[in-house]
Amino acid sequence: MVDVVCCEDERYVCGVWAYGKRDTASGRRVHDRNILLDPCQDPVPELVEYVGTVLEATAPEPTRPP
């Protein structure tokens, strides 16, 4: 999960998280925690760059006054 806030054409990455999972007694895998990743370690820089590319490609056109 990449936590990003966008405001006034600026983008701020708040954190990149991995999901932790575990097996229950019945054998099912369940999500049980989020793990904050080091911003300098792989794959964090690549994920941040990818998310930036996606946000730029899908950003709406600026609203112009009539």
C-alpha positions as CSV (number, residue, x, y, z in Angstrom):
1,M,0.0,0.0,0.0
2,V,1.4,3.4,-1.0
3,D,-0.1,6.2,1.2
4,V,-0.1,9.4,-0.9
5,V,-1.6,12.9,-0.3
6,C,-2.0,15.3,-3.2
7,C,-2.7,19.0,-2.8
8,E,-2.3,21.9,-5.1
9,D,-0.4,20.0,-7.7
10,E,2.0,18.6,-5.1
11,R,2.3,15.0,-4.1
12,Y,3.5,13.8,-0.7
13,V,4.2,10.1,0.0
14,C,3.4,9.5,3.7
15,G,4.4,5.8,3.8
16,V,4.7,2.5,2.0
17,W,3.3,-0.5,3.8
18,A,3.3,-4.3,3.3
19,Y,0.5,-6.5,4.5
20,G,1.4,-9.1,7.1
21,K,-0.6,-12.3,6.9
22,R,-0.8,-15.4,9.1
23,D,-2.5,-18.8,9.0
24,T,-5.4,-19.4,11.3
25,A,-6.0,-22.7,13.1
26,S,-8.5,-23.6,10.4
27,G,-5.8,-23.1,7.7
28,R,-7.1,-19.8,6.3
29,R,-4.7,-16.9,5.6
30,V,-5.8,-13.7,7.2
31,H,-4.4,-10.1,7.1
32,D,-3.3,-9.3,10.6
33,R,-0.9,-6.3,10.4
34,N,0.6,-3.5,8.2
35,I,4.3,-3.2,8.1
36,L,5.9,0.2,7.4
37,L,8.7,-0.2,4.9
38,D,12.0,1.7,5.0
39,P,11.8,4.4,2.3
40,C,15.3,3.6,1.0
41,Q,14.9,-0.1,0.6
42,D,13.7,-2.0,-2.5
43,P,11.0,-2.0,-3.7
44,V,9.9,1.3,-2.1
45,P,11.5,3.8,-4.6
46,E,10.2,1.8,-7.6
47,L,6.7,1.7,-6.1
48,V,6.7,5.4,-5.4
49,E,7.8,6.2,-9.0
50,Y,5.2,3.8,-10.4
51,V,2.4,5.4,-8.3
52,G,3.5,8.9,-9.5
53,T,3.3,7.8,-13.1
54,V,-0.2,6.4,-12.6
55,L,-1.4,9.5,-10.8
56,E,0.0,11.7,-13.6
57,A,-1.7,9.6,-16.3
58,T,-5.0,9.5,-14.6
59,A,-5.2,13.1,-13.1
60,P,-8.2,15.1,-14.2
61,E,-7.7,18.2,-16.2
62,P,-7.5,21.4,-14.1
63,T,-10.8,23.2,-13.6
64,R,-10.8,26.5,-15.4
65,P,-13.2,29.3,-14.5
66,P,-15.8,30.1,-17.3
